[in-house]
Amino acid sequence: MRIALDAMGSDTCPVPDVEGAVLAAREFGETILIVGDEKRIAPELAKHDTSGLKLEVINATESITMEDKPGLVGKSKPNSSMHVGMNLVKSKDADAFVTAGNTGAAMTIATLFTLKRIDKVKRPALSSLIRVMNGRTIIMLDIGANTDSKPDWLFQFAIMGQIYAQQALGLQNPKVALLSNGEEETKGNQLIHEAGDLLKASKMNFVGNIEPKEMLEGNADVIVSDGFVGNIAIKTLEAMGSTLLKIIRQEIKSDPIATVGGLLAQRAFRRVRKQVDPFEIGGAPLLGVDGVVIIGHGRSNAKAIKNAIGQARMAVKGDVIQSISNGLKDLAE
């Protein structure tokens, strides 16, 4: 397997990107194509023991920053590491592309300039993989690609999310739910009501509406929403996790007895931190484009980059793209 990595993606590129590529090549044994400015990549690679590892550097003369406007970079930077990496997937010289770069730019370049959409996909969807109770992983989409959505778009998001949950996450007959302000069928706006009608009439394992509390308890495997609601929900969850850990640290340091208790509970706290740490997952797929694209956080460290590559590897092994293509035909009938 050959996985292309955008070495110019993260906020502190190419340091964590290159280190993550080395870690991934060592752990997974796959070929990692490190795409970006070879003059900046070479010194970083030299810091690591790469003997026996399958690493290749693919030069890209341009890079996309977080400040670049997604609507402009498609044409203005045709030799960017994103363009080059995705074109490697398009030409079948790579099986997947991973980036921790500008999410909007990645979506624009994938959708309009390189990979394009899978046949019959109306809108691609950004997703997020979330750890819930009992260490389970669920998928949520859309989390920002489509602020204003239509019922049939949400229906397709559900199809793509279900297939990803089955093929990449290994979940059997995953439960699909709509994120809403209540479990009752009467709750939600017009979009939720109409999307719910489509899902009830489908072959999917649709379990109805779900609230955030039930979502975190793992009552569904695929959580569907429009991009506006999804984006707010995922940012709230991420902020809640980091804030909770900060509060716990403050309270542990507040008095000697709490400090002793905190020392005794260190192992449990480490497990909790791992549970809520987004870097343990690394990245999530952009679903609906004709190629495996995994997008991670701009603040990703080396561990996150390695794990994002691991997500790409699972998606390729699960033949997600072909399965979505087939699923859109079968489940939409």
C-alpha positions, 0 to 999 in steps of 0.5 A: 500500500502507498499512502501520500502524506501532505508534509506541509499541512500541520501548523508546525510543518514539516516537523510533526508531519515527517516524524509521523510519516516515519512512525507510520512507516515503522509501525504499519510497514507501508510505503509513505510518500512524503509530499512537499518542499524537499529542501525542508523535508530532507533535514527533518528526515535526517533526524530519524533512523529511516533504515529499512523504512519505505519512505519516498519524498515527492517534491511539491513547489507550493504549499497551502497555508491556513490563511489561504482562501479555499475558493482561490487556492484551487487555481492559484497554487496548482503545484501545492502539496495538496494538489500533488498528493491528491493527483497521486491518488487520482493516477493510482500512484497512491492509495490514499492521501492524508493532510493536516492542512487547510480543511476547506482547501482540501475539500475544494481541491479534492472536489473540484480540481483532482479526485472529483465526486463519486458518481451519484454523490450530491455533496461530499461530507466532512466527518469526525471519528469520536470515542464514546463509552466503552472505548467505541468509535463512532462516525459523525457527519457532516461537520462543516462542509455543507452549512445549509443542507437538504434532506436527500443530502443527509440521506446520502451522508447516512449511506456513506457514514454507514458504509464507512462504519462497516468497512473501515471501523468494522461495525456490523449493521451500524445504527444510524441516527439524526442529531436533534434536540430530542429523541421524539419524532416531533422534535427537530426542524423541517430538515430533520423531519424530512430526512427522517422520513427518507431514512425510515423508508430505507434499508438502513438500520435507522434508530431515529433522533438522538441527543448529544448525551445518547450520542456520547453513550454510544447509542448509535454508530453513525450520527448525521447532521447538517454541517452547521449543527455538526460543526458546532457539536464537534467543536463543543465536544473537543472543547469540553474534553480539554476543559474537563481535563484542565478543571481536574488538574486544577482541583487535584492541585487545590489541596494536599489530600486531593494531590495525593488522591490524584497521584494514586489515580494517575493511571485512570487519568491517563486512560481518560485522557487517551479516551478524549484525545483527538490525536489518538484517532488522528484524522477522519475521512472526507466522504463522497470524493473519488479517493481516500482522503483523511483530514487531521487537525492543524495542530496535529503532533507526530502521533496524530499524523501516524494515526491519521495514516492508520485511518487511511490504511483502514479505509483502503483495506475496507475498499471504502470508495467502491463500497460507497459507490455500490451502496449509493446505488443499492441503498438509494433504491 
